[in-house]
Amino acid sequence: MLRKVSQAEVERIHEKTLDILEHVGVDFEHDGIINMFRQHGVKTDGYRVYLDAKTVEKACSTLQRSFTMKTPYEELKIGEGGVVYTSASGCRMMLQPNGSRTTPTVQDYINARKLDASSPYINLSSSPLMFVPEFAKGNADLIKAALTLKYSKHPAIMSCFGKKDAEDTINLARDFYDTDEGYYCIGVGNVISPLYYNEDDVEAITAYSKRNLPVVIACCSTPGMTSPITVGGTILVNNAEVLAGVVMTQLLNPGCPVIYGNTTFTSNMRAAETVSWGPEVDMIIHYAKAMCDFYGLPYRGGGSLPAAKDLDFECGAESALCLQATMDAGTDFIFHVFGEVDSLNAFSYEKYVLDEEILGELLSQKNRDLFSDEMLNMESIADVGPRGNYLTEEDTVEMYSDEIYYPRLFNIGGYKAWEGAGKPSVISKAHKEVEKRLAEYEQPQFTERQNRLLASVLQGID
């Protein structure tokens, strides 16, 4: 469903958000940030912060609608037409083509990095990607950051899971790129719903803001459990908790780039479980984007968020619906775009390339000029006339390969052709595509200094 958000609704959400911020408050479990709020005249009570309308307005006046990440290899604009596509984060299992599940290995992490590097759509690498038990527990985020830099030249998401991991991975990116200027990496931080930033959240987010590096602040609530049971109440609390974090970054460092994030799911209240996709998520995506536009911020949201446990009809339907809602909303930063299943708990290589097919179909029809003189084909219409056909028309021969999207993995041909090919399933075709991509992958070439830096972190892991 394409949800139309009215200006009156946006203004009402903002009005009620200000009421929550001023009278309910948000907890920031960090002494230094509480002192910073006090220095700006903000009322506090222990770790509870009460933001008045004037403070919120002041903070919002310094926000950036867009910014550009730059490394020695690529530039990536985010916001105002610049769209980011980045894959998985946080999954703890691998879903195999036969439906079994395995624990992610170092090679799984590397293979996913190679898919990202060779994807026609991914333009930002996600170092959080997946949980790999083989990585040293105290050094896992730094290892994943080094592997991310090693296998792709895309700009990268570094860690945002606490002060040490954030600072260590930021420093690695700084040293690898040999720069301490501009926006050379980005973090994805979180607020704990409802209305709570713990010490690690604050320190990770501020590690980026203090260095004037971009950071996403995202909520991920569950209606009826960590947010109100109603969609409207959930949207309201989400807006308040994210906006409070945005205000924190701007009081700390006015003008530092920040992205408003929302990955709120729906819920199965019969079992008190989080469910990544449902029609409620569609509405939440659209309203969160509307609030970003109201405040003047880029928006991170949506993705491919199936709750399905296997690569089946449910998985395809939920993935397509979520990606459609994400694209319809005009999302600027699309996380979890490829490969995840089971409410982001598992990762599948085959689903990764099938998600690429879905996104390819959606993008093929985006921003097309359908009614230019060339596209209207008036001359062909006149030439063919009634009862003719367009099969041998010059325009058809010249334009068919670009004008009509042709999926590589979906079975759109006739039954006889499909039967003659051995009745291949899309899963089997996707598996062969993964094997082909991994076999053809070529690793980027870096300087001796960069290679030594990465090797000092990886120490034989790769």
N, C-alpha and C positions, 0 to 999 in steps of 0.2 A: 504494500500500500504506500502511495506517495502522500505523506502527511503535509498538509499546508499549515504552517504556523502563522498565526495572525500577530500583528503588532500589539494588539490589546493583550494577547496572552503573554507575550514577551514582557511587557511592562508590568503585568500582574505578578509574574514570576520574580522579576527583579524587586518589586515592592515587598513581597513577602520574604524574599531572601534577606533584604536589609533588616527586616523585623527579626528574623532568626539570628543574624549575625550580631545585632545589638542587644537582644534580650535573652536569647538562649545561649549564644556563645559557641566557641570552638576551642577544644583543648589542644595546646601545643606543649608537649612534655619536654621542654628544653629551657633551662634557666637563661641561657644567653639570648634566645629569641624572645622570651618574656621580657627581659630587660630592654631589648630593642623596641618592642611594642610600647613599653612604658615611656621610653625616650621620645616617642612620637605622640605622646599624649593619649595613648589607647588605654582604656580601662581594662584591668586584669584582676583576677581573683585566684591566687595560686597559679595553676597552669591554664585556667580558663581565660580566654581572650574575648572581649566584647568590642566588635568593630562598628563604629557609627557610620552613618551615610557619608559624612564629610571625608573621613579617612578612606573609605572605599572609592569615592569619586576622585580623590587626589591620586590614589594608586593607579586607577584605571586611566588617568590622563597621560601616563608615561608608557603605556603598553604599545608594542609593535604589532601591526597587522601581518607583517611578513618579515622574513629575514633570509639570508643566504648562507648556508654552510659552505666552507671552502677548505679543501685540502690541496696538496700539490698536484693531485690527479683529477679531481672532479669538483664541480660546484652543484649545489642542490638548494633551490629556492623552496621555502615552505610558507604557504599562505598566499593569498591574492593570485591564485592561478597555479602556484607551485604545489604539486601533489607528491607526497612521499608514499612509497610502497615498501613495507618491510615485513618479514615473515614471522616466525614463531617466537615465543617467549615462555619459558617456565615449564614446558611439558616434561613429564617424568617417565614416560614409557614410549616405546616404539611399536606401532601397529604394523604387523607384517601382512603381506598380500593374502595369506591363508587365514587371517583373522586372529592369529596368536599375538601375544604381546611379549616384548623382551625389554630388558633394561638397556638404556642408551649407552653406547660405548664411545671411546675417543673417535673411532672411525665413523660412527654415526654423526657425530658433531661435525667432523671434517666434510663428510659427504653433503650434509645440509649446507655447509658453507659453499661448497662447489656448486650446488644447485642455485643458491642465491647469486653467485658470481656470474653464472651463465644464463640466468633468467632474463627474458626481454623486458620484464616489468620491475623487478626489484631494483631500487636505487639507493637504499639505505640498509646496511648490514646490522643485524640485531645480535649483539654478543651474548645477551642472556639466554637466547635460543632454547636450550634444554638442560636438564639436570643430568650430569655424568658422574657417577660414583667414583670413577677412576681418577678424577681430578682431585688433587689435594684439597681437603676441606677448607683449610685456612687461606688457600691461594686460588680457589676455583675461578673466581671472577677475573682475576688477572690472567690466568691461563686462557680462558675463553676470549678475553680481549686480544691477547697475542695471536691466537689462531684466527680470529676475525680479521685482524690487520694482515696476516700472512696470506690468506686465501682470496682476498678481494680488495680491489682499489676503491670500492664505494665508501663514502663517509660512513661512520659507524656510531651505533648506540653503545656507550660505555656503561659501566655498572652504576646503579643508583640504589644500592641496598645497604647503605650505612656509610659512615664517614671514611673508614679505611679503604674499603673497596672502591668507593667513588673516587677518592683522591689518587689511589694507586693506578687505576685504569685511565683517569684523565692524564696523569703524568706520563703514562706509557704512550698514549696518543700524542701528547705534546712532544715527547722525545722522538717518537717515530717520524712525525711530520717535521720535526726540527723547527717548531714555531710555538710561540706563546701569544699569538695575536689572532683575532678573528674567531669565528665559530667553527672550530676544527673537530668537535665531537658533540654529542648530545646525550642527555640522561633522560630516563623515563622513571619518574618518582610516583609515589602513591600517597593517598590519604586513606586511613582506615575508617570505614563507615561504621557507625555514624559520627561525623564531626570530630575526628581525632587524628592528630599527628603525633606519633611517638618519637622518641629521641632519634632513632635511626632514620626515620622519614625526614625529619627536619635537617639533620646533618648531611644527609645525602643530597637533598634538594639545594641546600645552601652552599654545598661544595661547588655546584655548578654556578649558581647565581653570583657568588662572591668573585668568581673568575670571569664573569660576564659571558658564560657559556649557556646555550639554550637548554631548557629542561621542560619536560612534560610533567604536569601534575594531574593525575588521573584518579578517579574513584572507581570502585567496583563493588557496588552494593547488591543486596538481594532483597527484593520486596517481601515484606512480612517477616524478615529476619534482621537485616542490618539497615533497612530503610522502610518507610511506611508501606503498607500493603497496597495502597493505591498508586497508580502510575503518576498522577499529579503530585502526590506527596513525595514520591521517590525523586522525581525530577527536581522538585524544590529543594530537598535536603542535599541532593547531589550538587546542585548549583551553589548552595551555601558553602559546602565543605571545600569544593574546588576553588571557588572565588576567594575564600579565606587564605588558601595557600598562595594564590596569585598575588594577593595583597601583600603577603609576607615577602615575596621576592622583590616587589617594587619598592617597599619601604627599605629593604636591605640594600638594593642596588637599582635605583630608578632607571628604567629603560632596558634592563637586561631582558633578553628574549625568553618568553615563556609560552607554553602551549596548553590550552585547556583540554583536558582529557576526560573521557567517560567510557568505561567498559562495563557498565552496569548490566547484569544479566536479568533473567526472570527467575521464577522459583517453582519448585514442586512442593507445595505446602502439605501434601499428603504424606511426604516423607521428610520434610524440612531439608530439602536439597537445593543446591544452586543448579540452574539450567541455563546454558549459554545462549539459547535462541528460543524466541517466541514472539508473537506479534507485539508484545509490550516493548521488546527491545527495539523494534522498528520505530515506535513513537519516541522512545528515549533518545535514539540517535538523532532524529530530526529536531527535537526540542533543544538538545545540547548544542547542536550546530547553530541554531537560532540565537542562543544566548551568547555563543562566541562572537557571532556577527554583531550583536548588541554591544558587547564590551570592546570589540576591536582586537580579537585574538584569533590565531590559527586554531583549528579544531582537530584533535586526535580522537578517533572513535571507529566503531564498526570492525570490519574485517570479514573473515570467514569463520563463523563461530558455531559450528554444529554441535548439538548435544548428542548426536548419534554415536554409537559405540563401534560401528563397523562401516566399511565403505559400501553403503547400501542406498536404497531410494531415499530414506530419511536424511542421510548424510548429504546427498546431492541437493535435495530440496532445501534443507536448512542453509547450506553453504550459499546456494544461488540467491535465496531470499535475503540473506544478510548482506552479501556483496551488493545486491541491487539497492537495498536501503542505504548502504554506505555511500554508493556512488550518487544516488538520487539526492542525498543530503548535501553533496558538495564537500565531503570530508577532505581535509588538507593533509592529514597524517594518518595513514591507514596501517595499523599494526595487526598482527595475526592474520595476514592476508592469504597465506598459503600453508597447507599441510597439517593443520591441527584438527583433532576430533575429540569427542568425549569431553566437551566443555573445557577445552584447552589442555587436557591431561595427557594426551597422547599425540604423537607425530607420525605421519605416514609419508614416505617418499612418493608413493603413487598418488595420494590425494594432493600433494604439492603440485604436480604437473596437471592434474585434473582441475584444480583451482585456477591454474593459469588459463586453461581453456575458458572457464566461466568469465574471468576478468577480461580476457581477450574479446569475447563476444560483447560484453558491456561497453568496452572502450571503442569497439569498432563503429558504434553508432553515436558516439559522443561528439558534440560540436561540429556536426556535418552541415555543410551548406547544401540542402536538398533541392533548392529551387533556383539555382543559378541557371543561366541559359544552357550551359553544357549539361547540367544534371537533369533538366527537363526533357531533353531529347526530342524537341519539337520536329526536327528534320526527320529523325527516324520514324516518329509517329506518322508523319505525312507519307513517307516512303512506303511503309508497311500497310497502312490503311486498314480497313475492315477485313477480317478473315485471314490475315497474313500471319507471319510469325517473325520473331526477332532473333532467331537462332544464328542466322548468318549475317546479321547486320554488322557493319564495321565497328560501331560503338560497342556492341556485345563482345566481339572478338578482342578489342583493345582493352576493355574495362572490366571484364567479368572477374578477373583474378583479384582485383582491388575492391570492386564495388560490392561483391557478395562475400561475406565472411565464410571461410571454409575451415571448420575445426579439424585438427590433426588426429585427435584421439576419439572423438565421439563417432558412433556408427550411424552415419546419415545416409549411406548408400542404400540401394535396393536389397531386398532379402536375398535374392539369388547370388549377388556379389558377396554378401556377408557370409552366406552359407558356403560358397566356394572357397572363401578364405579361411574356413575352419571355424566359423562362428566365434571370432575373437571377442572377449569381453573388454569393456573399457579398462578394467583393472589390469588385464594382461597386456594391453597396449600401453598403458601407463608405465607398467613395470619395465617394458622394453625401452620406452623413452628415457626413463631414469638411468638405466644401464648405459644407453647411448650417450647421454649428457655427461655422466661421470667418466666414461672412457675418453671422451673428446675434450674434457676440461684441460686448460693450460694454466699453470700457476703463474701469477704475476712475477715480474723480475724487480728486485729491489737492490739497493746499494749494499756493500759489505757492512757498513755501519748499521743499517737497518736490520740486516740478517743477524748480526751479532746481538743486537738488542733483543730481538725476538727469541733467539736461541737461549739467551740468559734467563728468560722467563720459562720457556718450555722445557729445557734441560732433558732432552731425550723423549719427551712425551710424543712429539711428532717427528 
